[in-house]
Amino acid sequence: MNKENTFRALKDQPLFVERWQCRFGWHRWLKWSNLEQKGGNLYAYQHRYCADCNEGQSRKLKTDW
């Protein structure tokens, strides 16, 4: 992340896309987060974000606990 995007992130403004691939949906994803449980024991959620544009994804997993 460059200096301009750092200041924009601190001000809660949208970040500039630094890689041209992000504009076409080809992201460099970071690792999935730890499992989070919300509302019961049936499902758990995970999140991940692009290292360049900070776009996020989430997934819902069925647990066997």
C-alpha positions in Angstrom: 0.0 0.0 0.0 1.4 3.4 -1.0 1.5 6.5 1.3 -1.6 8.0 -0.4 -3.7 4.9 0.3 -2.5 4.8 3.9 -3.9 8.3 4.5 -7.1 7.4 2.6 -7.6 4.3 4.8 -7.1 6.4 7.9 -9.8 8.8 6.7 -12.2 5.9 5.8 -12.1 6.9 2.1 -12.1 4.4 -0.8 -8.6 3.3 -1.7 -6.9 3.7 -5.1 -6.5 0.5 -7.0 -2.8 -0.1 -7.5 -2.8 -3.1 -9.7 -4.5 -3.2 -13.1 -5.5 -6.9 -12.5 -7.8 -5.9 -9.6 -9.9 -3.9 -12.1 -10.6 -7.2 -14.0 -11.3 -9.2 -10.8 -7.8 -10.9 -10.6 -7.0 -10.2 -6.9 -4.1 -11.2 -4.7 -6.0 -12.7 -1.8 -4.7 -12.8 1.7 -5.3 -15.8 3.9 -8.8 -16.6 5.2 -9.4 -15.3 8.7 -10.1 -17.5 11.7 -13.5 -19.0 12.1 -16.1 -16.7 13.6 -19.4 -18.0 15.0 -22.5 -15.9 14.8 -25.9 -16.8 16.2 -25.7 -20.5 17.1 -23.4 -23.4 16.5 -24.6 -24.4 13.0 -22.5 -22.1 10.8 -19.1 -20.4 11.0 -17.9 -17.5 8.8 -14.5 -16.6 7.4 -13.3 -13.5 5.6 -10.4 -12.6 3.3 -9.2 -9.4 1.6 -7.2 -8.4 -1.5 -3.7 -7.2 -0.6 -3.9 -4.4 -3.2 -7.5 -3.0 -3.3 -8.8 -4.3 0.0 -11.9 -5.9 -1.6 -13.4 -8.5 0.7 -15.0 -11.9 0.4 -16.7 -14.0 3.0 -17.8 -17.6 3.1 -20.2 -19.5 5.3 -19.2 -23.0 6.5 -21.3 -25.6 8.1 -19.8 -26.8 11.4 -19.9 -30.3 12.9 -19.4 -29.2 16.5 
